[in-house]
Amino acid sequence: MDISLRVKNLVATYNTYDPIRIANLRGIDIEYYDLGEIKGFYKKILGNRFIGINETLDEFSSLVGTAHEL
């Protein structure tokens, strides 16, 4: 899998670089938890997809974590 090509396709499809907006448009919920040392995770349960992000992260780190999990 070519990650840079995948990113280009997502940006072209959704016309944005914002990972939170892309996740929402793809039907992936984003929730914030106190995760200790963990920055984030992706989970799919019974067909429902969501990204969990550590609520203690600053705004930039939260965006990076969301992009990584996306």
C-alpha positions in Angstrom: 0.0 0.0 0.0 1.4 3.4 -1.0 0.4 5.7 1.9 1.2 8.9 0.1 -1.0 7.9 -2.8 -3.8 6.9 -0.4 -3.5 10.4 1.3 -3.6 12.2 -2.1 -6.8 10.2 -3.1 -8.5 11.0 0.2 -7.7 14.7 -0.1 -8.9 14.8 -3.7 -12.1 12.9 -2.8 -13.1 15.0 0.2 -11.4 18.3 -1.0 -9.8 18.9 2.4 -6.6 18.2 4.3 -8.4 18.1 7.7 -8.2 14.6 9.1 -11.2 15.2 11.5 -13.4 16.3 8.6 -12.3 13.4 6.4 -13.0 10.9 9.2 -16.5 12.4 9.8 -17.3 12.3 6.0 -16.2 8.7 6.0 -18.6 7.9 8.8 -15.9 7.4 11.4 -16.7 8.9 14.9 -14.0 10.6 16.9 -14.2 10.3 20.6 -11.8 11.7 23.3 -10.7 9.6 26.3 -8.1 9.8 29.1 -5.7 7.2 27.6 -2.7 7.7 29.8 0.4 7.3 27.6 -1.6 6.1 24.5 -2.1 8.8 21.9 -4.9 7.2 20.0 -6.5 4.1 18.6 -8.9 2.9 15.8 -11.6 0.4 16.5 -14.4 -1.2 14.5 -17.1 -2.8 16.5 -20.2 -4.4 14.8 -19.6 -2.3 11.7 -19.3 1.0 13.6 -15.9 2.6 13.2 -14.4 5.1 15.6 -11.1 6.8 16.5 -10.2 7.3 20.1 -7.9 10.2 20.8 -6.2 11.1 24.1 -7.9 14.1 25.6 -4.7 15.4 27.1 -3.1 16.0 23.7 -2.7 19.6 22.4 -4.6 20.5 19.2 -1.8 19.8 16.8 -1.0 16.4 18.4 -4.6 15.6 18.3 -4.7 16.3 14.5 -1.6 14.2 14.0 -3.0 11.4 16.0 -6.3 11.5 14.1 -4.5 11.5 10.7 -2.4 8.5 11.9 -5.4 6.5 12.9 -7.3 7.5 9.8 
